[in-house]
Amino acid sequence: MKKYSKLIFGGGIAALLLLGLVLLARPEGSPGPEPQQAAGAVVNRFDFGRISMTQGLVSYVYELPNDGNLPVTISRVYTSCMCTTAYLLKDQKRLGPFGMPGHGTSRGVSLALAPGEKVEVEVVYDPAAHGPAGLGRVERAVKLETAEGPSWELSFTAEVAP
């Protein structure tokens, strides 16, 4: 019995020593180049608050930066409802309107953003688009897809009154 105890104890000590040597022999990882990445997904929300159906269109401009270190190309823009349209604003140009798929205004686009560049997205909401059935709290979204994979989602809420 003592023979096995000494063997187990000795084996445990040897394993600990070996583990220590392996850890000490590992090279210190020198920091390499930062991994390349595209802009991450961004979710921006805005609340119009209480708005009247009779006062017409309301709009808000979102700013979307390419905060990655690779270029990003916006390839598709669409909205969640026909009552909402979006426009891309960059370098004094206004692209759009972009709308809900199946309603003629959802189409592809090719807008490149270098690292650090931003695009503005003007979102226009028509609170009268659904008539009296559209009264109350609404939530809508605009989706921007990129050729590289990440996407942005912009959303807003409003309380629509008569």
C-alpha positions in Angstrom: 0.0 0.0 0.0 2.8 2.4 0.9 4.5 1.5 -2.3 1.5 2.7 -4.3 1.1 5.9 -2.3 4.7 6.8 -2.9 4.2 6.1 -6.6 1.1 8.2 -6.9 2.6 11.0 -4.9 5.8 10.9 -7.0 3.7 10.8 -10.2 1.7 13.9 -9.1 4.9 15.8 -8.3 6.4 14.9 -11.7 3.2 16.0 -13.5 3.2 19.4 -11.6 6.9 19.9 -12.5 6.2 19.1 -16.2 3.2 21.5 -16.3 5.4 24.2 -14.7 8.1 23.7 -17.3 5.6 23.8 -20.2 4.2 27.0 -18.9 7.6 28.6 -18.4 8.8 27.5 -21.9 5.9 29.1 -23.7 7.0 32.1 -25.6 5.6 35.4 -24.4 3.0 36.4 -27.0 4.2 39.6 -28.5 1.3 41.7 -29.7 0.8 41.0 -33.4 -1.1 43.2 -35.8 -4.7 44.0 -34.9 -7.1 41.6 -36.6 -8.9 43.1 -39.6 -12.6 43.6 -39.1 -15.6 45.3 -40.7 -18.0 47.6 -39.0 -20.0 45.9 -36.3 -23.8 45.7 -36.2 -25.3 48.9 -35.0 -28.8 49.3 -33.6 -30.1 52.8 -33.2 -33.4 53.8 -31.8 -35.4 57.0 -31.9 -38.7 58.0 -30.4 -40.8 60.6 -32.2 -43.0 60.8 -29.1 -46.6 61.8 -29.7 -47.4 62.9 -33.3 -50.6 63.8 -35.1 -51.8 62.1 -38.2 -52.9 65.4 -39.6 -49.5 67.2 -39.3 -47.9 65.3 -42.1 -44.5 63.5 -42.5 -41.9 63.4 -39.8 -38.3 62.6 -40.2 -35.1 61.8 -38.3 -31.5 61.6 -39.5 -29.3 58.8 -38.1 -25.5 58.8 -38.3 -23.8 55.4 -39.0 -20.1 55.2 -38.8 -17.9 52.5 -40.2 -16.1 51.9 -36.9 -14.2 48.8 -38.2 -10.8 48.8 -39.9 -12.0 47.5 -43.3 -14.1 49.1 -46.0 -17.8 48.3 -45.9 -20.2 48.5 -48.9 -23.9 49.1 -48.2 -25.6 46.8 -50.7 -29.3 46.9 -49.8 -31.6 49.2 -47.8 -35.3 48.4 -46.9 -37.9 49.4 -44.4 -40.3 47.3 -42.4 -43.5 49.1 -43.6 -44.7 51.0 -46.6 -45.3 54.0 -44.3 -41.6 54.5 -43.9 -39.0 55.5 -46.5 -35.2 56.0 -46.1 -32.5 58.0 -47.9 -28.8 57.6 -47.8 -26.9 60.9 -47.4 -23.1 61.0 -48.2 -20.8 63.5 -49.9 -23.7 65.9 -50.7 -25.6 63.0 -52.5 -29.1 61.8 -51.6 -29.8 58.2 -52.6 -33.2 56.7 -52.4 -36.0 56.5 -51.6 -35.8 53.0 -50.2 -38.9 51.3 -48.9 -40.6 48.1 -48.0 -39.8 45.0 -50.2 -42.5 44.4 -52.8 -43.6 48.0 -53.0 -41.2 49.2 -55.7 -38.7 51.1 -53.5 -36.7 48.3 -52.0 -33.6 47.9 -54.3 -30.0 47.3 -54.2 -27.4 50.0 -53.8 -23.6 50.1 -53.7 -22.3 52.7 -51.3 -18.7 52.2 -50.0 -17.6 53.5 -46.6 -13.9 53.5 -45.8 -12.9 52.9 -42.1 -13.8 56.0 -40.1 -16.3 57.3 -42.7 -20.0 57.7 -41.9 -23.2 57.8 -43.8 -26.3 59.5 -42.7 -29.7 57.9 -43.1 -32.8 60.1 -43.3 -35.9 58.1 -42.2 -39.3 59.6 -43.1 -42.5 58.3 -41.5 -46.0 59.1 -42.7 -48.3 58.8 -39.7 -51.4 59.0 -42.0 -50.4 56.1 -44.2 -52.6 53.6 -42.4 -55.5 55.9 -41.7 -57.4 55.5 -38.4 -56.2 51.9 -38.1 -52.7 53.3 -37.6 -53.5 55.2 -34.4 -51.6 54.3 -31.2 -48.0 53.1 -30.6 -46.0 52.1 -33.7 -42.6 50.6 -34.1 -40.8 50.6 -37.5 -37.3 49.7 -38.7 -34.9 50.4 -41.5 -32.4 47.7 -42.3 -29.0 48.3 -44.2 -27.2 45.2 -45.4 -23.6 45.2 -46.4 -21.7 43.1 -49.0 -19.3 42.0 -46.2 -22.0 40.6 -43.9 -22.6 43.0 -41.0 -25.9 44.9 -41.1 -27.3 47.9 -39.4 -30.8 48.3 -38.0 -32.4 51.6 -37.3 -35.7 51.7 -35.5 -38.1 54.2 -34.2 -41.3 54.4 -32.2 -44.1 57.0 -32.2 -47.5 57.5 -30.5 -49.8 58.4 -33.4 -52.8 60.6 -32.4 -55.7 61.8 -34.6 
